[in-house]
Amino acid sequence: MKNHVRELRERQEWSQGDLAERLDVSRQTVNAIETSKYDPSLPLAFRIAKLFRHSIETIFEPGKD
């Protein structure tokens, strides 16, 4: 699943560790999401969307690699 997490994180000037802390996940989880090696659970996707104030649909694009 293609996503825009890295771009949104970089706009905030946050490290992967900073984002991980805000989401209560590991830095490795953030890295795996950003590199499309891991699709987040629905609750985590909602937390990401809420944090960045975007809809899930604008952050995650199902069916695209």
VMD Tcl script that builds the backbone (N, CA, C; Angstrom):
set m [mol new atoms 195]
animate dup $m
set s [atomselect $m all]
$s set {name element resname resid chain x y z} {
  {N N MET 1 A 0.849 -1.176 0.000}
  {CA C MET 1 A 0.000 0.000 0.000}
  {C C MET 1 A 0.892 1.235 0.000}
  {N N LYS 2 A 0.705 2.081 -0.981}
  {CA C LYS 2 A 1.451 3.342 -1.034}
  {C C LYS 2 A 0.913 4.275 0.051}
  {N N ASN 3 A 1.821 5.046 0.648}
  {CA C ASN 3 A 1.367 6.003 1.654}
  {C C ASN 3 A 2.238 7.250 1.637}
  {N N HIS 4 A 1.784 8.269 2.320}
  {CA C HIS 4 A 2.468 9.561 2.345}
  {C C HIS 4 A 2.966 9.911 3.744}
  {N N VAL 5 A 3.199 8.899 4.560}
  {CA C VAL 5 A 3.618 9.137 5.939}
  {C C VAL 5 A 4.963 9.851 5.984}
  {N N ARG 6 A 5.923 9.392 5.186}
  {CA C ARG 6 A 7.249 10.023 5.201}
  {C C ARG 6 A 7.157 11.512 4.851}
  {N N GLU 7 A 6.414 11.835 3.802}
  {CA C GLU 7 A 6.298 13.237 3.390}
  {C C GLU 7 A 5.661 14.086 4.491}
  {N N LEU 8 A 4.613 13.560 5.103}
  {CA C LEU 8 A 3.939 14.300 6.176}
  {C C LEU 8 A 4.856 14.466 7.382}
  {N N ARG 9 A 5.603 13.426 7.713}
  {CA C ARG 9 A 6.533 13.503 8.843}
  {C C ARG 9 A 7.621 14.529 8.570}
  {N N GLU 10 A 8.172 14.503 7.370}
  {CA C GLU 10 A 9.249 15.435 7.027}
  {C C GLU 10 A 8.768 16.887 7.012}
  {N N ARG 11 A 7.534 17.119 6.606}
  {CA C ARG 11 A 6.983 18.486 6.654}
  {C C ARG 11 A 6.957 19.024 8.078}
  {N N GLN 12 A 6.754 18.134 9.040}
  {CA C GLN 12 A 6.719 18.533 10.455}
  {C C GLN 12 A 8.129 18.626 11.042}
  {N N GLU 13 A 9.127 18.203 10.234}
  {CA C GLU 13 A 10.523 18.159 10.683}
  {C C GLU 13 A 10.693 17.228 11.882}
  {N N TRP 14 A 9.979 16.094 11.836}
  {CA C TRP 14 A 10.074 15.086 12.872}
  {C C TRP 14 A 10.959 13.946 12.377}
  {N N SER 15 A 11.724 13.360 13.276}
  {CA C SER 15 A 12.456 12.141 12.954}
  {C C SER 15 A 11.474 10.971 13.033}
  {N N GLN 16 A 11.918 9.817 12.563}
  {CA C GLN 16 A 11.077 8.630 12.711}
  {C C GLN 16 A 10.823 8.349 14.189}
  {N N GLY 17 A 11.832 8.595 15.015}
  {CA C GLY 17 A 11.677 8.403 16.458}
  {C C GLY 17 A 10.637 9.335 17.052}
  {N N ASP 18 A 10.633 10.598 16.581}
  {CA C ASP 18 A 9.640 11.567 17.067}
  {C C ASP 18 A 8.224 11.089 16.739}
  {N N LEU 19 A 8.031 10.654 15.503}
  {CA C LEU 19 A 6.706 10.184 15.092}
  {C C LEU 19 A 6.322 8.932 15.869}
  {N N ALA 20 A 7.264 8.032 16.035}
  {CA C ALA 20 A 6.990 6.802 16.776}
  {C C ALA 20 A 6.521 7.115 18.194}
  {N N GLU 21 A 7.175 8.073 18.824}
  {CA C GLU 21 A 6.797 8.467 20.179}
  {C C GLU 21 A 5.374 9.014 20.212}
  {N N ARG 22 A 5.037 9.851 19.249}
  {CA C ARG 22 A 3.695 10.440 19.198}
  {C C ARG 22 A 2.613 9.389 18.946}
  {N N LEU 23 A 2.985 8.326 18.234}
  {CA C LEU 23 A 2.018 7.274 17.900}
  {C C LEU 23 A 2.066 6.104 18.871}
  {N N ASP 24 A 3.023 6.113 19.776}
  {CA C ASP 24 A 3.206 5.032 20.743}
  {C C ASP 24 A 3.506 3.704 20.043}
  {N N VAL 25 A 4.420 3.774 19.070}
  {CA C VAL 25 A 4.919 2.581 18.382}
  {C C VAL 25 A 6.438 2.683 18.327}
  {N N SER 26 A 7.094 1.661 17.818}
  {CA C SER 26 A 8.552 1.697 17.701}
  {C C SER 26 A 8.970 2.474 16.451}
  {N N ARG 27 A 10.219 2.922 16.456}
  {CA C ARG 27 A 10.762 3.597 15.283}
  {C C ARG 27 A 10.787 2.626 14.109}
  {N N GLN 28 A 11.034 1.352 14.390}
  {CA C GLN 28 A 11.062 0.344 13.337}
  {C C GLN 28 A 9.692 0.204 12.669}
  {N N THR 29 A 8.633 0.353 13.446}
  {CA C THR 29 A 7.277 0.304 12.878}
  {C C THR 29 A 7.064 1.470 11.928}
  {N N VAL 30 A 7.493 2.656 12.341}
  {CA C VAL 30 A 7.362 3.830 11.466}
  {C C VAL 30 A 8.146 3.599 10.176}
  {N N ASN 31 A 9.373 3.090 10.295}
  {CA C ASN 31 A 10.184 2.822 9.111}
  {C C ASN 31 A 9.496 1.810 8.199}
  {N N ALA 32 A 8.946 0.751 8.769}
  {CA C ALA 32 A 8.275 -0.275 7.960}
  {C C ALA 32 A 7.043 0.286 7.257}
  {N N ILE 33 A 6.300 1.154 7.916}
  {CA C ILE 33 A 5.132 1.790 7.281}
  {C C ILE 33 A 5.597 2.679 6.139}
  {N N GLU 34 A 6.607 3.503 6.398}
  {CA C GLU 34 A 7.086 4.438 5.368}
  {C C GLU 34 A 7.635 3.725 4.134}
  {N N THR 35 A 8.228 2.578 4.321}
  {CA C THR 35 A 8.802 1.833 3.192}
  {C C THR 35 A 7.832 0.800 2.619}
  {N N SER 36 A 6.582 0.864 3.054}
  {CA C SER 36 A 5.509 -0.023 2.576}
  {C C SER 36 A 5.789 -1.496 2.841}
  {N N LYS 37 A 6.568 -1.784 3.876}
  {CA C LYS 37 A 6.820 -3.171 4.264}
  {C C LYS 37 A 5.794 -3.649 5.289}
  {N N TYR 38 A 5.010 -2.713 5.806}
  {CA C TYR 38 A 4.016 -3.033 6.826}
  {C C TYR 38 A 2.821 -2.119 6.642}
  {N N ASP 39 A 1.631 -2.702 6.572}
  {CA C ASP 39 A 0.405 -1.911 6.532}
  {C C ASP 39 A -0.111 -1.786 7.963}
  {N N PRO 40 A -0.321 -0.566 8.429}
  {CA C PRO 40 A -0.752 -0.393 9.820}
  {C C PRO 40 A -2.150 -0.945 10.054}
  {N N SER 41 A -2.409 -1.303 11.298}
  {CA C SER 41 A -3.756 -1.709 11.683}
  {C C SER 41 A -4.692 -0.518 11.495}
  {N N LEU 42 A -5.961 -0.779 11.449}
  {CA C LEU 42 A -6.933 0.311 11.296}
  {C C LEU 42 A -6.841 1.312 12.446}
  {N N PRO 43 A -6.748 0.862 13.715}
  {CA C PRO 43 A -6.608 1.849 14.800}
  {C C PRO 43 A -5.354 2.717 14.649}
  {N N LEU 44 A -4.237 2.114 14.215}
  {CA C LEU 44 A -3.016 2.898 14.022}
  {C C LEU 44 A -3.175 3.856 12.848}
  {N N ALA 45 A -3.811 3.419 11.788}
  {CA C ALA 45 A -4.058 4.307 10.641}
  {C C ALA 45 A -4.900 5.510 11.064}
  {N N PHE 46 A -5.894 5.283 11.914}
  {CA C PHE 46 A -6.706 6.395 12.414}
  {C C PHE 46 A -5.868 7.352 13.269}
  {N N ARG 47 A -4.961 6.803 14.092}
  {CA C ARG 47 A -4.097 7.671 14.914}
  {C C ARG 47 A -3.179 8.513 14.033}
  {N N ILE 48 A -2.648 7.904 12.976}
  {CA C ILE 48 A -1.789 8.639 12.037}
  {C C ILE 48 A -2.588 9.754 11.378}
  {N N ALA 49 A -3.779 9.432 10.897}
  {CA C ALA 49 A -4.620 10.431 10.231}
  {C C ALA 49 A -4.971 11.574 11.179}
  {N N LYS 50 A -5.309 11.244 12.403}
  {CA C LYS 50 A -5.663 12.275 13.381}
  {C C LYS 50 A -4.461 13.161 13.697}
  {N N LEU 51 A -3.299 12.554 13.863}
  {CA C LEU 51 A -2.092 13.315 14.179}
  {C C LEU 51 A -1.763 14.322 13.084}
  {N N PHE 52 A -1.881 13.896 11.830}
  {CA C PHE 52 A -1.541 14.776 10.709}
  {C C PHE 52 A -2.730 15.602 10.210}
  {N N ARG 53 A -3.908 15.376 10.807}
  {CA C ARG 53 A -5.119 16.105 10.423}
  {C C ARG 53 A -5.457 15.944 8.938}
  {N N HIS 54 A -5.376 14.686 8.514}
  {CA C HIS 54 A -5.741 14.311 7.146}
  {C C HIS 54 A -6.667 13.107 7.229}
  {N N SER 55 A -7.393 12.856 6.169}
  {CA C SER 55 A -8.210 11.638 6.141}
  {C C SER 55 A -7.294 10.449 5.845}
  {N N ILE 56 A -7.733 9.285 6.268}
  {CA C ILE 56 A -6.968 8.070 5.977}
  {C C ILE 56 A -6.761 7.931 4.474}
  {N N GLU 57 A -7.786 8.270 3.697}
  {CA C GLU 57 A -7.716 8.114 2.246}
  {C C GLU 57 A -6.662 8.996 1.595}
  {N N THR 58 A -6.341 10.134 2.211}
  {CA C THR 58 A -5.310 10.992 1.617}
  {C C THR 58 A -3.902 10.549 2.024}
  {N N ILE 59 A -3.796 9.754 3.084}
  {CA C ILE 59 A -2.493 9.279 3.537}
  {C C ILE 59 A -2.161 7.923 2.932}
  {N N PHE 60 A -3.156 7.051 2.873}
  {CA C PHE 60 A -2.946 5.685 2.391}
  {C C PHE 60 A -3.715 5.459 1.102}
  {N N GLU 61 A -3.047 4.850 0.126}
  {CA C GLU 61 A -3.664 4.560 -1.170}
  {C C GLU 61 A -3.710 3.048 -1.372}
  {N N PRO 62 A -4.836 2.412 -1.071}
  {CA C PRO 62 A -4.938 0.958 -1.218}
  {C C PRO 62 A -4.713 0.505 -2.667}
  {N N GLY 63 A -4.092 -0.652 -2.782}
  {CA C GLY 63 A -3.936 -1.240 -4.092}
  {C C GLY 63 A -2.799 -0.692 -4.926}
  {N N LYS 64 A -2.050 0.263 -4.401}
  {CA C LYS 64 A -0.935 0.831 -5.153}
  {C C LYS 64 A 0.354 0.522 -4.413}
  {N N ASP 65 A 1.385 0.142 -5.151}
  {CA C ASP 65 A 2.687 -0.143 -4.544}
  {C C ASP 65 A 3.669 0.958 -4.866}
}
mol reanalyze $m
mol bondsrecalc $m
mol representation Tube
mol addrep $m
